Amino acid sequence: MKDQAVVELLKQQIEALGVELYLAEHDPQPGRLLADKVSEAIGRSDAVVVLLTANGAAAPFVQQEIGIARQAGKLIVPIVQEGIDGNALAMLAGVERIEVDFTNPAEALATVTAKLQPLVQAQAEKMAAKPGAPAGQPNLLPVLAGVGLILVILLIAFSDSKS
């Protein structure tokens, strides 16, 4: 996979924020449809973070998963590689996004952290305000079903682009 290194860096950075990530590739279930696993992960997620790089932006699976997240009413946070044509955003056109330059990984990770931290904090406060809420860090199941979905989308898109 062309962007595996970026995926792993983002995964580590996002998990460091206290976010529980779901990667379909790290959840082997032989005989199970990948689409079902991803759809269920999106349904359980609080938010979906979509990573769109030059390699994955045009993959049809990405847009399908975004559609599932939109229909489920999930917050969708796009992380977009600088230089991606706005037309490639399709269902995410007009959605505020985090733009990053992956040729400078340190700066890209710092940008992602700075932009996602307030979302994680807001979710923590929301969960803490619920009656009977457990103390401690909230369980933010994929803020990538892709983050919710960030990495799932990446991994699906990149494996699709290898074909």
N, C-alpha and C positions, 0 to 999 in steps of 0.2 A: 504494500500500500504506500503510495507516494507520500502521504502526509502523516504517516504513523507517528513520527517524532513530534509533530505539532499536537496531535491528539493526546499523546502521553503527557506532554508538558501542560496542556490545558487541564487535563484530568487531575494531575497533581495539584495544580494551582487552585482549581475550583474545590477540590476536596479539602484543601487547607482552609477554606472559608467555612467549613463545617457542613458542606452540602454532600448529601449522599447521591452518588452518581449511579446510573444504570447503563451498562454496556451490554448489548445483546451478545456480543462475541465473548464476554466473560461469564455468560450464563448459558452454558451448553445444555440443550434439551433435545437430544437426538429424536428425530421424527416429528418435531413440533414446527409449525410454520413460523418463520422469522417475523412475518407481518403480524401474526397474532401476539407474539411476545412483545413487539414494539408497541402495538396498539394498547395492550394492557398496561405497559409501563407508562405510556402517556396518560392513560386514565388515572393512574395512581399518583401522578406527579402534581406538584404545586405549580410548576412552571416548566417551560420548555426553552432551552437555550439552543439555538440553531447556529452551527458553524458553517459558513459558506466560503469556500476557497475556490480558486480557479478550477481545481480538479473536481469539485463536487457540486457547484452551484446549479448546473444544468441537469443533474441527475433526476429522473422522474420520481424516484423513491422519496427524495427530499421534499418535493412539493406535496406528495401524498401524505407524508407524515405531518407536514405543516397543516394540511387540511384537516387531519384527524384532531390535531391539537386545537385548531380554531373552532371546530365543531364542538369540542369538549369544553370550550370556554377557558382554555388555559392561557396564562400570560406567556407570550412568546417573545424572547429576547434574541434578536439576531446578532451574531458576531460575524462581521463581514470583512474579508480580506480587501485591503485598499485596492482600488482599480477594478473591482468587479462592476460590470455594466449594470446599471439600475434595472434594465429589462430582465436580467437573470434573477431578480428578487421575486418576480411573479407575485405570489400571494402575500409577500411581505413588502410589496411596494407601499411606500408611505409610512411604514412602521419605523419608529426611531430605532437606530441600530448602533452597535459599537463597531467602529471601523478600526482595524489594526493592520500593521505592516509586519507580516511574518518573516520578512528578511531581517528584522531586528527583534528576535524573540524576547529579549529582556524587556524592551519597551512594550511589546504586545501583551506580555503577561501582566505587566504593571497596569496597563490600561484596562484589561479585562478585570483584574482584581478591584481596581478603583471604581469601576462601573457596576460590578455585581455586588460588592460589599453592602451598599445601601439596600438592595433588594433582599439580601439575606437578613440584614438587621431588621428590616420592616416585617419580614415573615416571622422572625423570632419574637418581636414585640406583639404581633398579632396572635401568635400561639400562646404567649405568656398571659395575654389578657383573657383567654378562654377559661371559664370556670373549670376547675379540676385539671388544668393543664399540668403536665409533668415539668419539673424544674430542669434547667439545663438547655443545651443546644437543641433546636427544633430538628425534626427529621424531615428534611427537604428532599424527598425522593425526587429524583432527577429535576434540578432546576436546569438535564441532558438525557429524557426518555431515551439528543440530540442532545450535563447539564441537563431539564428533563431529557433532552433529546440531542443535545449538542454532539456528543461523541457517537451516539448511535447513528445519527444522520451521517456524520463524517465517515464512519466505518462502512456503512451501507453504500454511500455514494462512492467511496474510493474502491471498494471491492467491485462495484458495478463498472467503474471506469477502466478497470484492468481487463475486462472482457473484450 
